[in-house]
Amino acid sequence: MILSPVTVLVVEDEPLLCELMVDELKTLGFVVLRATTGEEALRLIDGDEPVDVLFTDIRLPGRLDGWDVAEQFRMKNPSGPVIYTTGYSGTPVRRVPQSAFMPKPYRPAAIVKEIRRLSGPA
């Protein structure tokens, strides 16, 4: 049986952080989609390429925040891993079940570890 690569959607409006995370994931063999706003993320979630894992900043420009993106992602992929991040401590929590929170600053390796943990045995 051939396993297809896992597709991760990275939703991050800080260009340097986004590039760092995307590069790390690609190096490890993940397929990576990226978005800088919640609206852009939803277009990708509803698009033709299936999204297996969501890694999202909570605070995003536009009308939708990371909580909104995660809720929409879960409607399409009920068991898909969700990892949230933010650098703001005062953000009210609305996490979906079976998700993880990684405060900024984070190490990309820690995010990859959470993706693997939440995805279950390979």
C-alpha positions as CSV (number, residue, x, y, z in Angstrom):
1,M,0.0,0.0,0.0
2,I,1.4,3.4,-1.0
3,L,0.7,6.2,1.4
4,S,0.1,9.6,-0.1
5,P,1.9,12.6,1.5
6,V,0.0,14.5,4.3
7,T,-1.2,17.9,3.2
8,V,-0.8,20.7,5.8
9,L,-2.5,24.1,5.5
10,V,-0.3,26.7,7.2
11,V,-2.4,29.9,8.0
12,E,0.0,32.6,9.2
13,D,0.1,36.3,8.3
14,E,3.7,36.9,9.5
15,P,5.8,36.2,6.3
16,L,9.0,35.1,8.0
17,L,7.2,32.6,10.3
18,C,5.1,31.3,7.5
19,E,8.2,30.7,5.3
20,L,10.1,29.0,8.1
21,M,7.2,26.6,8.8
22,V,6.5,25.9,5.1
23,D,10.2,25.2,4.5
24,E,10.4,22.8,7.5
25,L,7.3,20.9,6.5
26,K,8.3,20.6,2.9
27,T,11.8,19.4,3.9
28,L,10.1,16.6,5.9
29,G,8.0,15.5,2.9
30,F,4.7,17.2,3.7
31,V,2.6,18.8,1.0
32,V,2.1,22.4,2.1
33,L,-0.6,24.9,1.3
34,R,-0.4,28.4,2.7
35,A,-2.8,31.2,3.5
36,T,-2.4,34.6,5.2
37,T,-6.0,35.3,6.0
38,G,-9.0,33.2,7.3
39,E,-10.9,33.9,4.0
40,E,-8.0,32.6,1.9
41,A,-7.7,29.5,4.2
42,L,-11.4,28.7,3.7
43,R,-11.0,28.9,-0.1
44,L,-8.2,26.3,0.2
45,I,-10.2,24.1,2.6
46,D,-13.1,24.2,0.2
47,G,-10.8,23.7,-2.8
48,D,-9.9,20.6,-4.9
49,E,-6.8,19.6,-2.8
50,P,-7.7,17.8,0.4
51,V,-6.3,19.3,3.6
52,D,-5.3,16.7,6.2
53,V,-3.9,19.0,8.9
54,L,-4.5,22.6,9.8
55,F,-1.8,24.8,11.5
56,T,-3.3,28.2,12.1
57,D,-2.5,31.4,13.9
58,I,-5.5,32.6,15.9
59,R,-5.2,36.3,15.1
60,L,-5.5,36.9,11.4
61,P,-6.3,39.9,9.3
62,G,-9.8,40.0,7.8
63,R,-13.2,38.9,9.2
64,L,-12.2,35.4,10.2
65,D,-9.8,34.3,12.9
66,G,-8.1,31.0,13.4
67,W,-10.9,29.7,15.6
68,D,-13.4,30.3,12.7
69,V,-11.0,28.6,10.2
70,A,-10.6,25.5,12.5
71,E,-14.4,25.2,12.9
72,Q,-14.9,25.2,9.1
73,F,-12.0,22.8,8.6
74,R,-13.6,20.4,11.1
75,M,-16.9,20.5,9.2
76,K,-15.1,19.3,6.1
77,N,-12.6,17.0,7.9
78,P,-14.1,15.9,11.3
79,S,-11.0,14.1,12.5
80,G,-8.3,16.3,11.0
81,P,-5.6,17.5,13.4
82,V,-5.7,21.2,14.3
83,I,-2.8,23.1,15.8
84,Y,-3.3,26.7,17.0
85,T,-0.7,29.3,17.7
86,T,-0.6,32.9,18.8
87,G,1.7,35.3,20.5
88,Y,-1.2,37.0,22.4
89,S,-2.1,35.7,25.8
90,G,-5.4,37.4,26.1
91,T,-7.2,35.6,23.3
92,P,-10.4,33.8,24.4
93,V,-10.2,30.0,23.8
94,R,-12.6,28.3,21.3
95,R,-10.6,25.2,20.5
96,V,-12.1,22.2,18.6
97,P,-11.7,18.8,20.2
98,Q,-8.5,16.8,19.7
99,S,-6.4,19.9,18.9
100,A,-3.2,21.4,20.3
101,F,-2.1,24.9,21.2
102,M,1.6,26.0,20.6
103,P,2.3,29.5,21.9
104,K,4.7,31.7,19.9
105,P,7.6,31.6,19.7
106,Y,7.6,28.0,18.7
107,R,10.1,25.7,17.1
108,P,9.0,24.1,13.8
109,A,10.2,20.7,15.1
110,A,7.7,21.0,17.9
111,I,4.9,21.7,15.5
112,V,5.9,18.7,13.4
113,K,5.9,16.5,16.6
114,E,2.3,17.7,17.3
115,I,1.2,17.0,13.8
116,R,2.5,13.4,14.1
117,R,1.0,13.0,17.6
118,L,-2.4,14.2,16.5
119,S,-2.3,12.2,13.3
120,G,-1.9,8.9,15.1
121,P,0.3,6.0,14.1
122,A,1.7,6.2,10.6
